[in-house]
Every structure is written in structure tokens, then in C-alpha cells.
Amino acid sequence: MTATEREGEAQSLVRVTVDGHGTATVGTGLPVLDHLLGLLAVHGGFDVQLEIAPGAAVLEAASAGRALGRALAEPLRAGRRHGTAVIPADEALAHVVLEASGRPLLVSNVDLSDARVAGLDTDIVARFLEGLTEGAELTLHVRLLEGRDTQHVLDAIFKALGISLAQACRPRPGKE
């Protein structure tokens, strides 16, 4: 799936191969988000190419999420429509559950607004997830079961998100 969109000043281009090899070529302008999207691709088995025009970090993150969500919307609707994963990253343990419900909603107990990753406010990750739920029209629940190190928490969330998205995009039984 390929999508191009213009969000305020941030323009994005995304290509996603659902049954890929887990490769990512990502340029959001936010190295930490690029790393996290690489984890999503590897753990979900997606090939992702995503480029975001430079702009404000929050705008770039939301635009990246929305673009990826729109590219995944069709495979999610055609697939099983739901997925779940509980995944660790060192001491962190995240649980992600999603459904292609047609009703965008993000529910999360993760508040990293006071933390800093690579010098950035990590609320950009919340903005990415909000954009993803809007673009794909997902109901997305993110639960942090354990975790102290911010980078490990984010890694666990994005690994679990990749696996959950891959499950939701799989063909429904009897529809292959």
C-alpha cells in the first residue's frame, strides 16, 4: 500500500508491504521514532518505507502515524481485524491489543511526558500512536505491565504493536 498526504506543513510518503521481510527505511526527522518504527517492521514482518518532510517534532510524529495507519487500513479491514501481543524489552513488559473497529481510539496507561529520549519529549510517541489510530481507524489499547527504563518501555510497546498489527492483517480463516 502506498499513501501520500499533507498534514499542515508535514508531507509524508509511505509504502508498506504487509507480507514483507521486516525491513524499514524510515526518515521521520526523529531518530528515536525511526528506531521504534524499525522495531515495528521487524517484529511485524512488514517492509516499511516512510519519509516525512521536516517540521515540528510533534507534527512529524502525528503525520508519520497517520500515514502508516492509512497505508495499513485496507489490509486491516480485509484481515482478521484484531491482534494482541505481550512482549518484553529487558525489564519492560508491554501489552498491546488492537481492533480495526472503524472508531479511532487510543487507551493507554503509559505516561512518559516527563521522560526524555534522545533529548526529545516522549509525548511524540503518544502523538504517533494517536495518528496511527486515526489513520487506520483502530481501537488501540497499550498497557505497560512493567518497566522503568524509558527506552526499554518504548521498545516493548513498538515490538508488541508490530506483532499485533501483523496478526490483524493476516487473512481471516477460510478467506485465503
C-alpha positions as CSV (number, residue, x, y, z in Angstrom):
1,M,0.0,0.0,0.0
2,T,1.2,3.5,-0.8
3,A,-0.1,6.8,0.6
4,T,0.9,10.4,0.3
5,E,-0.7,13.0,2.4
6,R,-0.2,16.6,3.5
7,E,-0.8,17.4,7.2
8,G,-0.4,21.1,7.8
9,E,3.3,21.6,6.9
10,A,4.4,17.9,7.1
11,Q,4.1,15.9,3.9
12,S,4.6,12.2,4.1
13,L,5.2,9.3,1.8
14,V,4.7,5.7,3.0
15,R,4.9,2.3,1.4
16,V,4.0,-0.8,3.3
17,T,4.3,-4.5,2.3
18,V,2.4,-6.5,4.8
19,D,3.9,-9.8,4.0
20,G,7.4,-8.4,3.9
21,H,10.8,-9.3,5.3
22,G,10.8,-6.9,8.2
23,T,12.9,-4.1,6.6
24,A,12.4,-0.4,7.3
25,T,13.7,2.7,5.5
26,V,12.4,5.4,7.7
27,G,13.1,9.1,7.8
28,T,10.8,11.0,10.2
29,G,13.4,13.5,11.3
30,L,13.2,11.9,14.7
31,P,15.9,9.3,15.2
32,V,14.2,7.7,18.2
33,L,10.9,7.3,16.2
34,D,12.9,5.9,13.2
35,H,14.4,3.3,15.6
36,L,10.9,2.4,17.0
37,L,9.4,2.1,13.5
38,G,12.3,-0.2,12.6
39,L,11.3,-2.5,15.6
40,L,7.7,-2.4,14.5
41,A,8.7,-3.5,11.0
42,V,11.0,-6.3,12.2
43,H,8.5,-7.8,14.7
44,G,5.5,-7.4,12.4
45,G,7.3,-8.7,9.3
46,F,6.4,-5.5,7.4
47,D,8.5,-3.8,4.8
48,V,8.1,-0.1,5.6
49,Q,9.3,2.9,3.6
50,L,8.3,6.1,5.3
51,E,9.5,9.7,4.7
52,I,8.2,12.8,6.4
53,A,9.0,16.3,5.3
54,P,10.8,18.3,8.1
55,G,8.7,20.2,10.5
56,A,7.9,20.4,14.2
57,A,8.6,17.1,16.0
58,V,5.0,16.7,17.2
59,L,3.7,17.3,13.7
60,E,6.2,14.9,12.2
61,A,5.2,12.2,14.7
62,A,1.5,12.6,14.2
63,S,1.9,12.7,10.4
64,A,4.1,9.5,10.4
65,G,1.4,7.7,12.5
66,R,-1.4,8.9,10.3
67,A,0.4,8.0,7.1
68,L,1.3,4.5,8.3
69,G,-2.2,4.0,9.6
70,R,-3.8,4.9,6.3
71,A,-1.4,2.5,4.5
72,L,-2.4,-0.3,6.8
73,A,-6.2,0.5,6.8
74,E,-7.1,-1.7,3.9
75,P,-5.1,-4.8,4.9
76,L,-6.5,-4.4,8.5
77,R,-10.1,-4.3,7.2
78,A,-9.5,-7.3,4.9
79,G,-7.7,-9.3,7.6
80,R,-8.6,-10.7,11.0
81,R,-9.2,-7.1,12.2
82,H,-7.7,-7.7,15.7
83,G,-4.4,-8.6,17.2
84,T,-2.7,-8.8,20.6
85,A,0.8,-9.3,22.0
86,V,2.6,-9.2,25.3
87,I,6.3,-8.5,24.7
88,P,9.3,-7.7,26.8
89,A,12.3,-5.5,26.3
90,D,14.7,-6.1,29.1
91,E,12.8,-5.2,32.3
92,A,9.9,-3.6,30.4
93,L,6.8,-5.6,29.5
94,A,4.1,-4.1,27.3
95,H,0.7,-5.5,26.3
96,V,-0.9,-4.1,23.0
97,V,-4.4,-5.0,21.9
98,L,-6.0,-3.6,18.8
99,E,-9.1,-3.9,16.6
100,A,-9.8,-2.4,13.2
101,S,-13.1,-1.1,14.6
102,G,-13.7,2.0,12.4
103,R,-13.7,4.0,15.6
104,P,-10.3,5.6,16.3
105,L,-9.5,5.4,20.0
106,L,-6.2,5.2,21.9
107,V,-6.4,4.0,25.5
108,S,-3.1,3.8,27.4
109,N,-1.7,3.7,30.9
110,V,1.7,4.9,29.7
111,D,2.6,8.4,30.6
112,L,6.1,9.3,29.5
113,S,5.5,13.1,29.2
114,D,8.2,13.8,31.9
115,A,10.8,11.4,30.3
116,R,13.3,12.4,27.7
117,V,14.5,10.1,25.0
118,A,17.4,11.3,22.7
119,G,16.6,14.8,24.1
120,L,13.0,14.8,22.9
121,D,9.8,14.8,24.9
122,T,8.4,11.3,24.5
123,D,4.9,12.6,24.2
124,I,5.8,12.5,20.5
125,V,5.2,8.7,20.8
126,A,1.7,9.3,22.1
127,R,1.2,11.7,19.1
128,F,2.4,8.9,16.8
129,L,0.0,6.4,18.3
130,E,-2.9,8.9,18.1
131,G,-2.1,9.5,14.4
132,L,-1.9,5.7,13.8
133,T,-5.3,5.1,15.4
134,E,-6.8,7.9,13.3
135,G,-5.3,6.8,10.0
136,A,-6.2,3.1,10.4
137,E,-9.4,3.8,12.4
138,L,-8.1,1.5,15.2
139,T,-9.2,0.9,18.7
140,L,-5.8,0.6,20.3
141,H,-5.1,-0.3,24.0
142,V,-1.5,0.0,25.2
143,R,-0.7,-1.3,28.7
144,L,2.7,-1.1,30.4
145,L,2.8,-4.0,32.8
146,E,6.3,-3.3,34.0
147,G,9.2,-1.0,33.1
148,R,11.5,1.7,34.4
149,D,13.9,2.5,31.6
150,T,12.1,4.7,29.1
151,Q,13.9,3.3,26.0
152,H,13.0,-0.3,27.1
153,V,9.4,0.7,27.6
154,L,9.2,2.2,24.1
155,D,10.9,-0.8,22.6
156,A,8.5,-3.2,24.2
157,I,5.5,-1.1,23.1
158,F,6.6,-0.9,19.4
159,K,7.6,-4.6,19.3
160,A,4.1,-5.6,20.6
161,L,2.5,-3.1,18.2
162,G,4.2,-4.7,15.3
163,I,3.1,-8.2,16.2
164,S,-0.4,-7.0,16.9
165,L,-0.7,-5.3,13.6
166,A,0.7,-8.3,11.8
167,Q,-1.9,-10.6,13.4
168,A,-4.7,-8.2,12.5
169,C,-3.6,-8.0,8.8
170,R,-3.5,-11.8,8.4
171,P,-6.2,-13.3,6.2
172,R,-9.2,-14.5,8.1
173,P,-9.6,-18.3,8.3
174,G,-11.4,-19.5,5.1
175,K,-10.6,-16.2,3.3
176,E,-7.2,-17.2,1.9
